[in-house]
Amino acid sequence: MGFDGLSPALSGGSVKIRRETIPAFLSIDVEPDGFQISRADGEHWLGYRATCEFAVSIRHQLAQASGAKPIFGWYYRTDPQIEQVCGRADVAMTAFPDRTAALCEEGDYFGVHSHPVRWSNERQLWVHDFGDRQWLRDCTKFALDAFAASSGSPTKLFRAGAGFLCNEIVDVLDKNGVVAELGLEPVAGWGLRSNKVPSAIDSSPIVGDYTNCVTAPKAPYHPSHKDFLKPDHSAARRILLIPLSTGPGVLPSRGLLSNLKRRFHGKPKPNPVRMLDPTEDDWTERGFWDLVSHQLGSMDRPYLSLAIRTDRFASLRASRVRRVFTALTRHPLAKRLRFVDPLEVRAQITPQSCG
């Protein structure tokens, strides 16, 4: 379907990034508008169309702001729910050939986004089953195989659905040759405090326990065979886990008066680490990029990894994403960020002890 040879990462090419620039990854999860979908529904992929149109616009604006053409990552849902509802797991890859061709022409790269969703007869709902470890293995393998069969090449990039990872999923990815996983959220994730996975229009109940990833490194690493949350510097897995970007909830105070206040009041309360999520609305659009800029300045090997999903144009989350990335085009950081394929820069962003 035209995926072969179009991503430099898969064809042995290279991307040169000047020292003063910072690699950035925008991962776009291509999935139905909601989780509670059925064969009787009409169009499941309205958000995909809207997101493709948004990508055209923001790509042009970012290219003008930075002087370099950005490329984005598109991660397709190819798990069992998609096949059961839509007739084939690769429907988003095959049913819209004009979109696929346009993205390939731009040089974008592609991977798999999988949600462990299964039908519950008891609830009469699609649920996220995080408790059945064999199901997690089977669902992940199914999604990888469906993508590979459709694209004609093995899956190299993966993003876990709902930010959920476990040893079983990482084991399947590693054994099937996935080079990098970009869905890890290295914090005490939202799923620890919720009993459902939300979309922009509905939700899916959670069955089983959500993994607490707060101890995971916040820089890329090769995980241990025994515990994916720990790096292994001697006999690690081949797969590289590239965590999504995190940062402080607010910028630290600056200036003489702020310093004097901190000294007077003693040690300040720790600022909790949060996901830098462009869909969250508790930062101003400019403030979001100020936080990103602050975080990048504190990193030894800076990179930015953000993710969005193909939500419908009119949804609050899609509207927020459009405003945030439009604000980037007017922010000084836009001149330094280079949106590239993560496989091209993995040596640049991975600490040497983990390389």
Disulfide bonds with the S-S distance in Angstrom:
none
